[in-house]
């Protein structure tokens, strides 16, 4: 019973982390990529990107909502990781190895998600403000 509950909690934590990663990547594609391309002078590339994928403009309209949704998923994922930090893996060697691999994968996936989110946040909200106040 305990091993089943641990597996379910581990899989739930990985599912939430994966969904926060998808939300963070979508935030980067809709918000950070256009800001970064415009900053580098890639207006024609951006125009062709929005011509090829017109639904990206829809994501651009809801960038703040997407940012808040992604941040809330990352916070929930972090809370699940924090709560499951002391869970013991099963005593069966095969299940223990799987449990440790899942926990390790979830840890690295969470850190990667946070890094992607921070890059997207910086490129979307902070970098344009710095660029607008630049006298050059």
N, C-alpha and C positions, 0 to 999 in steps of 0.2 A: 504494500500500500504506500509506504513512504517513498519507494523508488519510483512508482508511477506518478505520484504528486510532484516529485522533484523533476522528472522528465517533462511533465506538462508545464511546470513553471519555467524551466529552461527554454522550452520551445516557445512559450508565450513571450519571454524576454527577447528571444531572437526575432520573433515575428514583429514585435513592436520596434525593435532596432532596425530591421529591414524596411519597415514602412516609413520610419523617420529618415532613413537613408534615401529612399525614393522621393520623399517630400523635399529633402535638402537638395538633391540633384535637380529636381524640377524647378526649385527656386533658383538654383544657379543658372539653369538653361534659360528661364524666362526673364530673370532680372539681372544677374551678374554678367552673363555673356554679352547682352546688348550694351551694357554700360562699359564693359571692358573693351569691346570692339570699337565703340565710339571714341573712347579715350585714346585708342591707338590709331584712330583715323580710318577705321574699317567701315565707313558708311556704306559703300557699295556692297560689301560682304553682308552687312546687316540687312540691307534692302533685299538682296537676293535670298537671304535666309527667311525673311518674313514673307516673301513672295512664294517661296517653295512650301513653307509651313505656315499658312495664315492663322492657324489656331494658336500659335505662340502669342499673337496679339491679345487673345482672350486671357491667357495666363498673365500677361503683362498688366492687364486691368486689375487683376486681383492679387497683385504682388504682396501687398501688406497682409491680406488674409492668408496667403500661402506662407509668408514668413511666420506669422503667428501660429499657424497650424503646424508647421515644421518644428518651431521652437517648442510647442506643447508636446509633440511626439517625442522629441529629444529629452525633455524633462521627465516625461512618463517612463521612457526607456532607462534613464539614469536612476530613477527611483526604484524601478524593478531590479536593476543591477545592484543597487545598494542593499535592497532587502534580501537578495539572494546571495550575497557575498559569503554568508556563513553556512549555506546549505551543504550538507555532506553528500558526497557522491556514493553510489551503492558499493557494497563490499565485493560484489562479483567483479573479477578483474576486467572482463570485456566491457561490462557496463560502466565501470569506473573510468576506463580509458575513453570511452565515448563521451561520458559526462565531462571529463576534463577537457577534451577536445572542443566540445560545444561551448563550454565556459570560456575557453581561450579564444575561440572564434568570435563569440559574442563581445568579448572585451575589445578586441581589435576592430571589429565592425563598429562598435560604439565610438571609439576614438576617431576612426575614419569619418564617421558621420558628423561628429562634432567639428572636425577640421573642414569638411566640405561646407558645413553650415556657416562657420566663421569666415571662410573665404567668400561665400556668397553674400553674407551680411556686410563685410568690408567693401566688396565691389559694388554692392547695390546702394548702400546708404552712406558710407563714410567717404569712399573715394571720389564720388561726384562733388561732395561738399569741399573736399581738399582741392579738387581741380578748379572749381568755380572761384575760390578765393586766391588762386595762384595768379600773381601779377604778370607772369610771363606769357 
